[in-house]
Amino acid sequence: MKRGGVYRRYGERRILTPGPTALPQRVKAALVRETTNPDLDPRFFEEYRETVDMARQLIGAEQGRVYIWAGEAMLGLEAAVANSVKPGTKVLVVDNGVYGSGFADLVKMYGGRPVVMGLDWRLPADPAAVDRWLEKERDVEVVTLVHCDTPSALYNPLRELAKVAADHGVLLIVDAVSSIGADEILFDQWRVGVLIGGPQKALNAPPGLTILAVSKAALDRAREVGRETFYMNYFLWEEWLEKGGFPYTMPDVLIYALKEGLDKILEEGLPSVFQRHKAARLAARRAVEALGLEPYPQTLECTCPTVTAFKTPIPATQLRRHIWEKYGVLLAGSWGPLEGEVMRIGHMGVQASLDHLATAVAALGAGLRDLGIDADVEEAVDAVVEAFR
């Protein structure tokens, strides 16, 4: 066959999107475990508790309540707002991203008054600026924050922002869906109010569950708000867990899969996992720059450890489709105002590795060259290798 003819150029397809991710074999195996009746089987309740305890370890939540609910992580975000915001509640929205801005819509839905900061989407939120806003808006009761805003790969300094919120006595709600399992989070020590995680990102498990950490202050706030809800009711969960059951039927195989994902991370050790994600962040950024592309976040430090976003010289949809169809590598576009302008490489969990990123970068560079863009693929792959040395 002549060079450039039509043939399949890859063995297995690779998913390098910022979630949902491909599943490790041990997680896949958990999905085909024998099912049970999760409402009646006491062993399942024990496994649920074990999974919750692993999540506690991961995010440093020994004092706060931790729940795992049936429902995609959006359930946790809405529950956090529903149980913290009542009509008239003033909420400071840290809005430097698609999802960060989206918190304002949830706040309005529950009758709150969002105060939007109007931040640059290419820069992290400045703790000093948030402090000044809270000094000026003294009747703010809640702050919302996205730790890693995946559409732009923008990373906010959670530890420092949590301190500012706690020092002002306001409740901090954190979307950590794309950072949990990839970087250090100390829920209790940093005095976070509510933190939401999901299994389909760095935990490399299927979507369909919400991980929710709730502080005592957040529980007190929920009592004050008095939201009449069933599915998102913290206190109903407390009652049922004390009895050794659940307020509704849990998807047992999703819990088994999440447990495997968490166990894999804890077996490797958190310091190793976090360092591997930092290396992946450096590798992806250097490789993108070597290909002549511009990273979207302005600095490495304000780039998520789980995703790299960059501008493309040709429409992102065209480039993504070409790479997927010709090289079997799935990269991501973006959302909202960044749609069509920005592409993304996910490096979450198992993706945060030399082999996955070298494949992604080689396919990206080859796709650019195929479509008439000069790209140094060898230099880009070398940048990945060097970052993992």
C-alpha positions in Angstrom: 0.0 0.0 0.0 1.4 3.4 -0.9 2.3 5.9 1.8 -0.7 7.8 3.0 -3.3 5.3 1.9 -6.4 4.5 3.8 -5.8 2.0 6.6 -6.1 1.9 10.4 -3.1 3.5 12.0 -3.7 2.6 15.6 -4.3 -0.5 17.8 -6.7 0.7 20.5 -8.3 4.0 20.7 -7.0 6.4 23.4 -9.3 8.7 25.4 -7.4 11.8 26.4 -10.3 14.0 27.3 -10.7 15.8 30.7 -13.4 13.4 31.9 -15.1 11.0 31.6 -11.8 9.1 31.3 -11.0 5.6 30.1 -11.3 3.1 32.9 -8.4 1.0 34.3 -8.9 -2.7 34.0 -9.5 -3.2 37.8 -12.3 -0.6 37.7 -13.8 -2.4 34.7 -13.7 -5.6 36.6 -15.5 -4.1 39.5 -18.4 -3.2 37.2 -19.1 -6.8 36.4 -19.0 -8.0 40.0 -22.1 -9.9 41.2 -24.8 -7.5 42.0 -26.8 -7.5 45.2 -29.8 -5.8 46.8 -28.1 -2.7 48.2 -31.1 -1.9 50.4 -30.9 -5.2 52.3 -27.4 -6.6 52.0 -25.4 -5.6 55.1 -22.1 -6.3 53.3 -22.9 -3.7 50.7 -23.5 -1.1 53.5 -20.0 -2.0 54.8 -18.5 -1.5 51.4 -20.2 1.8 51.1 -18.7 2.9 54.4 -15.3 1.7 53.3 -15.6 3.7 50.1 -16.6 6.8 52.1 -13.6 6.3 54.4 -11.3 6.2 51.4 -12.8 9.4 50.1 -12.2 11.0 53.6 -8.5 10.0 53.4 -8.2 11.5 49.9 -9.6 14.9 50.8 -8.6 15.2 54.5 -12.2 15.2 55.8 -12.0 13.3 59.2 -14.3 15.8 61.0 -16.7 16.8 58.2 -19.5 14.6 56.9 -18.8 12.7 53.7 -21.6 11.3 51.5 -21.6 9.4 48.3 -24.9 10.0 46.4 -26.4 8.4 43.3 -26.3 11.2 40.7 -23.7 12.9 38.5 -21.6 15.5 40.3 -24.0 18.3 39.2 -26.3 16.9 41.9 -23.7 17.8 44.6 -23.2 21.3 43.2 -26.9 22.0 43.3 -27.3 20.4 46.7 -24.6 22.6 48.1 -26.3 25.7 46.8 -29.8 24.5 47.7 -28.8 23.9 51.3 -26.8 27.1 51.7 -28.8 29.8 49.9 -32.2 31.1 50.7 -34.2 34.0 49.1 -32.1 37.2 49.5 -28.8 35.4 50.4 -25.8 37.4 49.0 -23.3 35.1 47.3 -19.8 36.1 46.0 -19.2 34.2 42.8 -15.5 33.6 41.8 -16.3 33.6 38.1 -13.0 33.0 36.2 -14.3 30.2 34.0 -17.3 28.6 32.4 -18.2 26.6 35.5 -17.2 29.3 37.9 -19.6 31.7 36.2 -22.3 29.0 36.1 -22.6 29.1 39.9 -24.4 32.5 39.5 -27.3 30.7 37.7 -27.7 28.2 40.5 -27.6 30.9 43.1 -30.4 32.8 41.3 -32.4 29.6 40.9 -32.6 29.4 44.7 -33.5 33.0 45.2 -30.0 34.2 46.1 -28.3 37.4 44.9 -25.0 36.6 43.1 -22.2 39.2 43.3 -20.0 38.4 40.2 -16.4 39.5 40.4 -15.8 39.8 36.6 -12.5 38.0 36.6 -10.0 37.3 33.8 -10.5 33.7 32.6 -6.8 33.3 32.0 -5.7 34.2 35.5 -6.3 32.6 38.9 -8.4 34.4 41.5 -6.2 36.7 43.7 -6.9 36.0 47.4 -6.2 39.6 48.2 -8.8 40.7 45.7 -11.4 38.3 47.2 -10.5 39.7 50.6 -11.2 43.2 49.4 -14.5 42.2 47.9 -15.6 40.6 51.2 -14.5 43.7 53.1 -16.6 45.8 50.7 -19.6 43.4 50.5 -19.9 42.7 54.2 -23.3 41.1 53.9 -22.0 38.2 51.7 -22.8 34.9 53.4 -21.5 32.4 50.9 -18.6 32.2 48.4 -18.6 29.8 45.4 -15.4 28.6 43.7 -14.3 26.1 41.1 -10.9 24.7 42.0 -10.1 23.5 38.4 -12.3 25.0 35.7 -11.8 22.4 33.0 -13.1 24.3 29.9 -10.2 26.8 30.3 -7.9 24.6 32.5 -7.7 27.5 34.9 -6.6 26.5 38.5 -7.5 28.5 41.5 -5.5 28.6 44.8 -7.9 26.7 47.0 -5.9 26.8 50.2 -5.4 30.6 50.2 -8.9 31.4 49.1 -10.4 29.0 51.7 -8.4 30.9 54.4 -9.8 34.2 53.2 -13.4 32.9 53.3 -13.0 31.3 56.7 -11.4 34.5 58.1 -14.4 36.4 57.0 -16.8 33.8 58.5 -18.5 33.0 55.2 -19.3 29.6 53.9 -17.1 28.4 51.0 -18.6 26.0 48.4 -16.0 24.4 46.2 -16.4 22.5 43.0 -13.4 20.1 43.1 -14.8 17.6 40.6 -11.7 17.9 38.4 -9.0 18.2 41.1 -10.0 15.6 43.6 -7.4 12.8 43.4 -4.9 14.8 41.5 -3.7 17.4 44.1 -3.7 17.9 47.8 -7.0 18.9 49.4 -7.3 19.3 53.2 -11.0 19.8 53.8 -10.9 20.1 57.6 -7.6 21.9 57.9 -8.5 24.5 55.2 -11.9 25.1 56.7 -13.9 24.5 53.5 -17.7 24.6 53.9 -18.8 22.2 51.2 -16.7 20.3 48.7 -18.0 18.4 45.7 -16.1 15.7 43.8 -16.9 13.2 41.1 -15.6 9.8 40.1 -15.2 10.3 36.3 -12.1 12.5 36.4 -8.9 11.7 38.2 -10.5 8.8 40.1 -11.0 7.0 36.7 -14.4 5.6 37.6 -17.6 5.9 35.7 -19.9 8.9 36.1 -23.1 8.6 38.1 -22.1 9.4 41.6 -21.5 12.6 43.7 -18.9 12.8 46.5 -19.9 15.4 49.0 -18.0 16.7 52.0 -20.0 18.9 54.4 -18.6 20.8 57.3 -20.4 21.4 60.6 -20.8 25.0 59.6 -22.5 23.9 56.4 -24.8 21.6 58.3 -25.7 24.5 60.6 -26.3 26.7 57.6 -28.6 24.0 56.0 -30.7 23.9 59.2 -31.1 27.7 59.0 -32.0 27.6 55.4 -34.5 24.9 56.0 -34.8 23.8 52.4 -37.6 21.3 51.9 -36.1 18.6 49.7 -35.8 14.9 49.7 -33.0 13.9 47.3 -30.7 16.6 48.4 -31.4 16.5 52.2 -28.3 16.1 54.4 -30.3 15.3 57.4 -32.4 12.6 55.8 -29.1 10.9 54.8 -27.8 11.2 58.4 -31.0 9.5 59.7 -30.7 6.6 57.2 -27.0 6.1 57.6 -27.4 5.8 61.4 -29.9 3.0 60.8 -27.5 1.2 58.4 -29.3 2.0 55.2 -30.0 4.5 52.5 -32.9 6.8 51.7 -33.1 5.5 48.1 -31.6 2.5 46.2 -27.8 2.9 45.6 -26.2 1.7 42.3 -24.0 -1.0 43.8 -21.7 -1.5 40.9 -20.9 2.2 40.7 -19.8 2.1 44.3 -17.7 -1.0 43.6 -16.0 0.8 40.7 -15.4 4.0 42.7 -13.9 2.0 45.5 -11.4 0.4 43.1 -10.5 3.8 41.7 -9.9 5.2 45.2 -8.0 2.0 46.3 -5.7 2.3 43.2 -4.8 5.9 44.2 -4.2 5.1 47.9 -2.1 2.0 46.9 0.2 4.2 44.8 0.4 6.8 47.6 -0.9 10.3 47.5 2.6 12.0 47.2 3.4 9.9 44.1 -0.1 10.6 42.6 0.2 14.3 43.1 3.8 14.5 41.8 2.8 12.5 38.7 0.0 15.0 37.9 2.4 17.9 38.3 4.8 16.2 35.9 1.9 15.7 33.4 0.9 19.3 33.7 4.5 20.4 32.9 4.8 17.8 30.1 1.6 18.9 28.4 2.3 22.6 28.5 5.9 22.2 27.2 4.7 20.0 24.4 2.0 22.4 23.4 4.5 25.2 23.3 6.9 23.1 21.3 4.2 22.6 18.7 3.9 26.4 18.4 0.5 26.6 20.2 -0.5 29.0 22.9 -1.6 27.6 26.3 -4.8 29.3 27.5 -3.9 29.8 31.2 -1.2 32.4 31.4 1.2 30.5 33.5 2.0 26.9 34.4 1.2 27.5 38.0 -2.4 28.5 37.3 -3.0 25.5 35.0 -4.9 22.5 36.3 -2.8 19.4 37.1 -5.5 17.4 35.2 -6.0 19.3 31.9 -4.2 21.5 29.5 -6.1 24.0 27.3 -4.6 25.7 24.3 -5.6 27.9 21.3 -5.7 26.3 17.9 -4.8 27.9 14.5 -7.6 26.0 12.8 -11.1 25.3 14.1 -10.9 22.9 17.1 -13.8 20.8 15.8 -12.0 20.1 12.5 -8.7 19.2 14.2 -10.2 17.0 16.9 -12.2 15.0 14.4 -9.2 14.5 12.1 -7.1 13.2 15.0 -9.8 10.9 16.3 -10.6 9.4 12.9 -7.1 9.1 11.6 -5.0 8.4 14.8 -7.6 7.0 17.2 -6.9 9.6 19.9 -9.8 11.6 21.4 -9.0 15.1 22.5 -11.5 17.7 23.7 -12.8 21.0 22.6 -14.2 23.5 25.0 -17.5 25.1 26.0 -19.3 28.5 26.1 -17.2 31.4 24.9 -14.2 29.2 24.3 -16.0 26.8 22.0 -14.2 26.4 18.7 -11.2 28.5 19.9 -9.7 26.2 22.5 -8.7 22.5 22.6 -7.8 20.4 25.6 -5.7 17.4 26.6 -6.9 15.6 29.7 -4.2 14.2 32.0 -6.3 12.8 34.8 -5.5 9.7 36.8 -4.1 7.0 34.5 -3.9 9.7 31.7 -1.2 11.5 33.8 1.6 9.3 32.5 4.4 9.3 30.0 2.8 6.8 27.6 -0.6 8.5 27.5 0.7 12.0 27.0 3.4 11.0 24.4 0.6 9.4 22.4 -1.7 12.4 22.7 1.1 14.9 21.7 2.3 12.8 18.8 -1.3 12.6 17.5 -1.9 16.3 18.0 1.3 17.2 16.2 0.6 14.8 13.3 -2.9 16.2 13.0 -1.6 19.7 12.7 0.9 18.8 10.1 -1.8 16.9 8.1 -3.9 20.0 8.0 -1.0 22.3 6.8 0.3 23.6 10.1 4.1 23.4 10.7 4.6 21.5 13.9 7.8 19.9 15.4 6.4 16.6 16.6 9.8 15.3 17.7 10.5 18.3 19.9 7.0 18.0 21.4 7.4 14.3 22.3 10.9 15.0 23.7 9.3 17.6 25.9 7.0 15.1 27.4 9.8 12.6 28.0 11.9 15.2 29.6 9.2 16.3 32.0 8.8 12.8 33.3 12.5 12.1 33.8 
